[in-house]
Amino acid sequence: MSESVVTGADAVAAALEELGVDIVFGITGAGNLAICDAIYRRGATRLIFVHHEQAALMAAQGLARTTGRLGVALVTTGGGSTNALTGIVGAQMDSVPLLVLSGNESSIHTSTDNELRIWGVQGFDSRQVFAPVTKAAHRARNADQIRDLVVNSARTALEARAGAVTIDIPMDLQRKPLSTTLAGSPAVPVLDLGSSVDYGDVLDSSLDRLTAALRRSMRPVLLLGNGLRNGMDRPEIRSLVADIGIPTLLSWSAIDLLDSSHAMNFGRSGIYGDRYSNMIVQNADLVIAIGSRLAIPQLSYDPADFARDAQVFVVDVDGKELEKFVGDRWVRVQADAAQFLEQFAKLGPVAADIDTWVRKCEQLRTDFPRRAQTTEAIPAAQRDQFVNSYDVVYEISDQAGSDDIFVTDMGTGLLSGFYGLDVNEDQRLVTSLGLGEMGYGLPAAVGAQFAHPEARVVCLNADGGMMLNLQELQTVAHHKLPIKLVVFSNDGYLMIKHSQRNLFDGRYVGSDLDSGVSCPDFSKLADTFGFSYVGLSEQGDISAKVAEFLATDGPVLLEVFMHPEQLFIPRVGTLKGENGTLISPPLEDMIPLVSEAELSAAMSGALHPESTRIRSVPGVLPVQGGKS
């Protein structure tokens, strides 16, 4: 086709340019050739090609999560679209602004009344597949409307609550000449992540109620979540939290919103959170959760046991999320999190005298320090034989630069990373927390590195998770991305082994070498893909090996040989009692258990019945001191 003819594909490319999209991740296929060609010809947007469509979407997420900008991925029809589904669901779950452009068969095949199993050669109704798991799923019907469809879809993806939007573009519309010129298109306004809705009336009434609650409260806690990323930057959050002056906890998705060193930062509560943080929230008489959907990993298994003596304000822009909380103690506020926090800080010092409470929180942090809680992850007799993954993460954190970006996969990378990393200044910490799909870390790190070419990107992965998107090592090699890749080698799927040991009498099925899952020699893989390689097998070598790893130019792989049965602690566990029934202690009572006396001293009220019950079962768990 003549370059002078402006087509639907050109409209896609032009819209991306006007939106300020400078990178699109994808794979070329028969269904998107015209769009690829248009983007390439126009030259304003860079196409980064990966080796699997789900990796393209994860890379786009890595860009979006670390910039707050729109992530864009381009896939083809058929298997290209089905491969994209994992990345779409992950973005939607975690409220990541993502635009997915997919090709499809020509319009003659893509009518809504086509009930054939296969449309054309390899097409299917991808819009219907994507619709239930996106904010919006569109199919272009007119080439002249494509530009506006792309722009409006970007706006939808970015508007709070952010999420995934898909556009299915039939091949004939990609090639079809436009009846108007693109030069006459209206300018695209600057689109930012956030809410354009003014919640003034809701804020006024809810803040009046909060003011009254604060005046009664002696033990208030502020809990911040990912929703604050919509329309508020980190320096502003730091300042507002300082102004409010209430002990503050962070959900895992918000760890990098507030410096670990901030005076009011009292850690990360949750099932795999800080022991002292869980004790703090469980002692609270008032919890103000802003921008957190309070999912099970945050609340633990029974919402009634979360901060069980507290009134809980839940501020969320999504009314559906608020419907989960039933009962008088839950105060549901449907409003933008950033707007609420900003107005909250303007209230001034309305809380009661909480100096005693702040000192209590500080004492709990002193009594149960984060790093002391992971010593028991490896049995004492074997600590000289294996490397503790937590200690590696602590060392990486201590040696990290002020603007390093940390991206984790699942399993060991997630649990050790999100527990052990102190995040300060301009550092970032991201992963896929809602879907929790293995294979996320490496392609997301690729996206983060393209978004921040001057930053050091550290990816925490493990041997099992690496196998899900191993092919993206070639993407790193092709572009010579200086990604620092940690691979924790633990013989398969360590979290699954834990579950099988605890719930299925230790029978391993499909979780390690002996039960059917094996992983390759990563030193050979590093050589194959042109990575430098650092091996770490001695606990005493952690500091030196981490320093070598972080200082190595170009892509480098640090393989950590850890105990194949290492525990992930502290954690809130569900365990079998003597009669086979499950025991689920509350959030404050984490494994390894502290003594009953220590737990009683830490808590302001009576111990939970499950805490007493678990300690009455002989041999279930050793009782460990939490102080160190």
Residue, then its C-alpha position, 0 to 999 in steps of 0.5 A: m500500500s502506498e505510504s501516502v494512503v492513511t489507514g486504520a493502522d495509521a490511526v492506531a499509531a497516530a493515537l499512540e503518539e498523541l497519547g505520549v506512548d513511546i514504547v509498545f511491547g508485542i509480537t508480530g503476527a498475521g493479525n497485526l502486521a499492518i499496525c506493526d508496519a504503521i508504527y514502524r513507518r511513523g517512527a515515533t513509538r518504539l516496538i519492543f518484541v518479546h517471545h511470548e504474548q503474556a511476557a509482552l503484557m507483563a513487560a507493559q505492566g512493568l513499565a506502567r507500574t514503575t512510571g504511572r503511565l499507560g502500558v501498551a501491548l500489541v498481540t495478534t489473533g488466535g493464540g496471540s490473543t489467548n496468550a495475552l489473557t494472563g497478563i490482562v487478568g493480572a493488570q485488572m486485578d492489580s489496577v494497572p493501566l494497560l491497553v491491549l491492541s489485538g488483531n483479528e480476522s476481517s470484519i466479515h467474520t467478526s460480527t456479533d451473531n457469528e456462532l462458529r467456533i472458528w472465525g476465518v483462519q484462526g480467529f475467535d470472539s476475543r472481545q467476549v473472552f476479555a470482557p469479563v476480566t477488563k474495564a472495557a473490551h472493544r472491537a473496532r467497527n469503523a476505521d474512521q473511529i479507530r483514533d478516538l477509540v484508542v484515545n478513549s480506551a486509554r482514558t478508561a484504563l487510566e481513570a480510577r480504578a485503573g485497569a485493563v482495556t482491550i481493543d480488537i481491530p479486524m485486519d480489513l479495518q487496519r488496512k482500510p483507507l480513512s475518509t478523513t485526514l489524521a491532521g484534523s484530529p483534535a488534540v489529546p488532553v494529557l491523561d494522568l493516572g487518577s480520578s476526575v470525580d470530585y468526592g467533596d460531599v462524601l469526603d465532608s460527611s465521612l471526615d466528620r465521622l472520622t474526626a469524632a472517631l479519632r477523638r475517642s481513639m487511644r490506639p489509631v492506625l493508618l493503613l495505606g494501600n495501592g489506591l493512593r498511586n492514583g493522583m498522588d506522588r510519594p513525596e506528598i504521601r510522606s509529608l501528609v503521613a507526617d502531618i497526620g502523625i498516626p502509626t502507619l502500616l502498608s499493604w504489600s502493594a504500597i510498600d514503596l509509597l512510604d520510606s521504610s525509614h519514615a518515623m511513622n512507618f511501622g511496617r507491613s501487616g498481613i499473612y506474611g507481614d511483620r510480626y510487630s506490624n500485625m501486633i500493632v494492627q491487632n491492638a488498634d481501636l481504630v483502623i483507617a484503611i485508605g486505598s487498600r481493598l483489604a484482601i485475605p493476605q491483608l486481613s488473614y483468613d477471618p475478617a472478623d478477627f482483623a483488628r477485632d476490637a477496632q472500628v475500621f474505616v475503609v476508603d475505596v473508589d470501587g463500591k463493589e470492594l466495599e460491599k465485602f465489609v458488613g457490620d457496624r464496625w465497618v465504615r465504608v467510604q466510596a471515594d478517591a484515596a488520594q483526595f481522602l488522605e489529602q483532606f484528612a491531613k488538613l483536619g489538623p491534630v484532632a486525635a486524642d493524646i496517643d504518645t503512649w500508643v506510639r511508644k507501644c508501637e515503637q516498643l513492639r518494633t524493638d521487641f520483634p525486629r524484622r530481621a531477627q524473625t527469619t533466623e529459624a527459616i533453616p534448622a540450626a544444624q544446617r545453617d552452615q550448609f545452605v544460604n538463607s534467602y532472607d539474608v541475601v535480600y537483606e544484603i541486597s537491600d543494604q547495598a542497593g542504590s537510592d533509585d534501584i528498582f526491585v521486581t519480583d516473581m512469585g515464591t521465594g523472590l516474592l516472600s523474601g523480597f517483600y519481607g526483607l527489602d527496605v525501600n527508601e528514597d526513589q526505590r521501587l518494589v513491584t510484582s503481580l500480587g493479585l493473580g500471583e502468576m509464576g513467570y512474571g518477574l523477568p518480563a516485568a523487569v524488562g518493562a521496568q528497565f526500558a522505562h528507566p534505562e539509567a536505573r539498576v533493575v534487580c529481579l528476584n526470581a526462583d528456579g521454578g518461576m524462571m521456567l515459566n518465561l525463560q525465553e525472555l532471557q533472550t530479550v534481555a540479551h538481544h537488547k543488552l539490558p543490564i538487568k540484575l537477575v537473582v535465581f533462588s535455587n530450591d529444587g522446584y516449587l518451595m511454597i507448594k512443598h510447604s503446603q504438601r508437607n503441612l496438609f498432605d502428610g509430606r507427600y510431594v507431587g509435582s513439586d521437586l526433582d523426585s516428584g516430577v519437576s526439575c530445573p536446568d543448570f542456570s550457570k549453563l543458561a547464563d552462558t548460553f544467553g550471554f549473562s555473567y554468572v555469580g554462584l552463591s552457596e556459602q552463607g559467609d560469602i553473601s556480602a562479597k557475592v552480592a557486591e560482585f553481582l551488583a557491580t557487574d556491568g550488563p546482564v548478570l545472574l546470581e544463583v543462590f543455592m538455598h535449603p530446598e525446605q527453607l521456611f517462609i517465616p514469619r507467617v500466619g499459618t493454617l495447621k492440622g491439629e491432633n484430630g485433623t481439624l485445621i487451626s487458624p490463629p489470628l494475625e498477631d500469632m505468627i509462625p514460629l510462635v512466640s511464647e504465650a507470655e510474650l504474646s500476652a504482654a504484646m496484646s492489650g486484650a485477651l488472647h484469641p481462643e485459637s492462640t490458646r488452642i494451637r499451643s495445646v497441641p503437642g508437637v505441632l510447632p516449636v515455641q520460639g522467642g521472638k526477641s533477638 
